[in-house]
């Protein structure tokens, strides 16, 4: 069976695993054990909603194929977002 992980917070997952929030999905996979025998993940959508952990352009270029990135602002964190960040992303 194949699936698409349609919404996960890569930055928050990395932080929960004790990793820097600017890491990659490969960092998550190395830090966890996953039995891929039953399901094959065909695609992933990483969602960033905390301005303090928005990915840099350099970080975005490191992401693997099959990973789509969505960037938004959590309503509770809107005061942390700058116009420059919004324009860049």
Backbone as a ProteinNet text record, in pm:
[ID]
protein_1_A
[PRIMARY]
XXXXXXXXXXXXXXXXXXXXXXXXXXXXXXXXXXXXXXXXXXXXXXXXXXXXXXXXXXXXXXXXXXXXXXXXXXXXXXXXXXXXXXXXX
[TERTIARY]
84.4	0	89.6	48.9	123.9	36.6	102.3	30.4	107	38	99.5	74.9	181.4	169.5	135	9.1	-39.2	-24.9	20.8	34.7	111.8	236	311.6	401.3	427.6	510.2	652.8	733.5	870.8	950.1	938.2	1013	974.1	845.4	800.2	837	832.5	871.1	1019.4	1102.4	1245.6	1274.3	1207.1	1226.3	1187	1075.8	1030.6	1130.6	1205.1	1305.5	1442.3	1448.1	1574	1670.9	1619.4	1701.9	1678.7	1771.3	1749.8	1629.2	1548.7	1428.2	1454.5	1579.6	1610.4	1663.8	1637.1	1681.6	1593.7	1609.5	1537.3	1454.7	1374.7	1295.5	1388.3	1505	1601.4	1646.4	1656.8	1691.1	1582.2	1456.6	1344.6	1350.8	1372.5	1375.5	1490.9	1605.8	1719.6	1693.2	1610.3	1584.1	1468.6	1398.9	1283.7	1294.8	1221.3	1217.7	1082.3	1087.4	966.8	966.4	856.7	840.3	774.4	855	803.5	748.1	739.5	693.1	547.2	465.7	323.9	280.9	346.2	307.6	432.2	423	529	481.6	559.6	524.6	572.8	479.1	510.6	538.4	481.9	500.5	474.4	523.9	511.3	485.8	405	382.4	425.8	534.5	584	526.4	464.8	400.3	479.7	513.8	580.6	484.2	461	368.5	426.3	549.4	614.1	725.5	710.4	811.5	953.6	970.4	1105.5	1174.6	1098.4	1159.7	1136.3	1100.5	1085.7	1216.5	1207	1329.3	1395.9	1527.6	1601.1	1596.5	1634.2	1640.8	1740.2	1851	1951.6	1890.6	1813.6	1749.4	1649.5	1571.4	1473.3	1540.3	1657.8	1728.6	1780.3	1795.5	1844.8	1735.6	1610.2	1501.3	1497.3	1457	1453.8	1332	1339.8	1224.4	1109.8	989.5	873.9	829	899.8	861.4	816.3	692.3	637.4	633.1	670.4	673.3	564.7	487.5	386.9	426.1	419	455.6	336.8	302.5	193.8	229.9	133	156.7	47.8	89.4	-3.8	-61.1	-194.1	-252.5	-194.4	-149.8	-91	49.8	110.7	248.7	259.6	148	149.3	236.2	244.8	327.4	476.7	515	655.7	697.1	600.2	629.8	664.7	765.6	803	761.3	746.3	713.3	823.6	949.2	1062.6	1053.5	1016.4	1001.4	890.5	780.1	667.4	706.7	776.7	817.5	916.2	1012.6	1114.9	1053	959.4	900.4	789.7
-115.9	0	123	225.2	350.1	461.8	564.8	675.4	804.7	914.7	1047.5	1107.6	1147.8	1218	1361.2	1397.6	1523.5	1644.3	1625.6	1742.1	1702.7	1743.7	1724.2	1845	1874.3	1989	1940.6	1950.5	1901.2	1970.8	2102.2	2175.4	2130.8	2114.1	2072.9	1926.9	1843	1702.3	1692.7	1767.7	1767.5	1816.1	1922.1	1975.1	1871.5	1802.4	1698.8	1584.2	1561.3	1455	1502.7	1630.5	1685.2	1723.7	1745.8	1783.4	1931.3	1995.8	2135.2	2144.8	2250.2	2261.3	2285.3	2309.8	2330.6	2203.6	2089.8	1962	1914.5	1789.7	1734	1612.2	1565.7	1445.3	1326.3	1327.8	1219.8	1217.1	1335	1341	1275.7	1296.6	1233.6	1082.3	1037.4	893.6	825.4	893.2	835.9	829.3	921.4	927.9	838.9	779.2	695.8	562.4	465.9	338	327.5	297.1	288.9	155.5	82.9	-41	-4.9	1.7	42.3	-74.8	-191.8	-308.8	-302.5	-232.6	-228.9	-110.1	4.1	125	192.1	232.8	308.4	452.7	544.4	686	738	776.8	824.9	974.5	1048.4	1192.7	1247.9	1370.5	1432	1581.6	1637.6	1781.8	1829.8	1903.8	1959.5	2099.3	2123.6	2251.2	2327	2449.9	2538.4	2649.1	2668.4	2773.6	2860.7	2834.8	2914	2997.7	3130.3	3213.9	3190	3155.1	3135.6	3012.3	2923.3	2802.3	2790	2900.9	2894.9	2845.6	2762.9	2714	2823.1	2818.7	2911.3	2858.2	2940.8	2897.2	2781.7	2790.3	2682.9	2551.5	2558.2	2438.4	2381.3	2467.8	2421.4	2345.7	2391.3	2325.8	2187.8	2162.5	2033.3	1926.9	1969.2	1873	1781.8	1658.1	1557.9	1576.6	1512.8	1510.8	1440.3	1476.6	1414	1483.9	1591.9	1669.2	1806.9	1839.9	1971.6	2049.5	2176.4	2259.6	2365.6	2378	2482.9	2571	2701.2	2794.7	2885.3	2894.7	2981	3042.4	3103.4	3162.8	3116.4	3055.5	3018.3	3147.6	3158.5	3282.7	3327.5	3233.4	3268.8	3327.3	3310.9	3354.6	3468.8	3525.9	3627	3747	3780.5	3894.5	3867.3	3741.3	3705.7	3712.3	3718.1	3717.2	3857.7	3866	3995.9	4001.5	4121.9	4138.8	4081.4	4093.9	4042.3	3890.1	3821.8	3676.5	3638.9	3704.9	3674.6	3697.7	3804.9	3835.6	3732	3693.8	3597.2	3461.1	3418.9	3287.5	3293.9
0	0	0	-71.5	-71.9	-16	33.8	96.1	75.2	98.9	98.7	236.8	301.9	430.6	395.6	413.1	357.9	449.1	572	659.7	784.9	792.9	916.6	938.5	1063.7	1100.3	1120.6	1015.9	1020.3	1131.1	1143.3	1245.8	1386.1	1411	1544.3	1572.7	1472.1	1489.6	1523.8	1450.5	1478.8	1620.3	1662.2	1797	1901.5	1880.1	1974	1982.7	1875.9	1873.8	1923	1966.7	2016	1906.4	1787.6	1672.8	1639.8	1568.8	1528.4	1434.4	1447.1	1365	1217.2	1179.7	1038.5	971.6	1032.4	977.1	862.9	828.3	713.5	754.7	664.2	687.8	712.2	651.4	675	820.7	884.2	1026.5	1111.1	1073.5	1145.2	1128.5	1007.9	981.6	1054.4	1064.6	1136.9	1287	1338.4	1482.1	1526.1	1432.3	1465.5	1393.3	1441.4	1370.2	1300.6	1173.9	1092.9	1020.2	1032.3	956.3	824.4	719.6	589.7	509.7	570.6	499.3	459.1	536.2	509	423.9	442.6	370.6	313.7	189.7	125.7	114.4	170.3	161.7	26.4	-57	-191.9	-196.8	-103.4	-102.7	35.9	60.3	191.3	174.4	265.1	270.6	408.4	414.2	540	557.2	671.9	699.8	805.6	775	870.4	907.4	1037.7	1081.2	1192.2	1231.7	1336	1272.4	1267.6	1202.2	1251.4	1377.5	1431	1372.9	1311.1	1254.4	1104	1037.5	892.1	830.2	727	663.1	580	575.3	488.8	346.6	252.2	113.1	100.9	174	172.4	221.4	331	384.6	284.5	221	122.5	8	-32.8	-142.8	-103.2	28.2	75.4	78.5	77.6	88.1	-33.2	-9.9	-115.4	-204.7	-320.2	-409.8	-339	-374.2	-312	-185.5	-146.6	-29	-75.4	-48.1	-78.9	51.4	46.2	165.7	157.1	264.8	277.9	395.9	377.1	482.9	511.3	638.7	681.7	814.8	879.3	1009.6	1104.9	1214.1	1319.2	1376.1	1390.7	1442.8	1577	1657.8	1786.8	1772.2	1654.3	1633.8	1532.1	1493.7	1387.9	1424.7	1552.1	1593.5	1573.7	1559.2	1538.5	1391.8	1302.8	1159	1111.5	1027.4	971	824.8	774	633.4	544.4	589.1	511.3	498.3	607.2	600.6	502.7	511.7	423.4	277.9	250.6	113.5	61.5	144.4	102.4	72	156	137.3	36.3
[MASK]
+++++++++++++++++++++++++++++++++++++++++++++++++++++++++++++++++++++++++++++++++++++++++

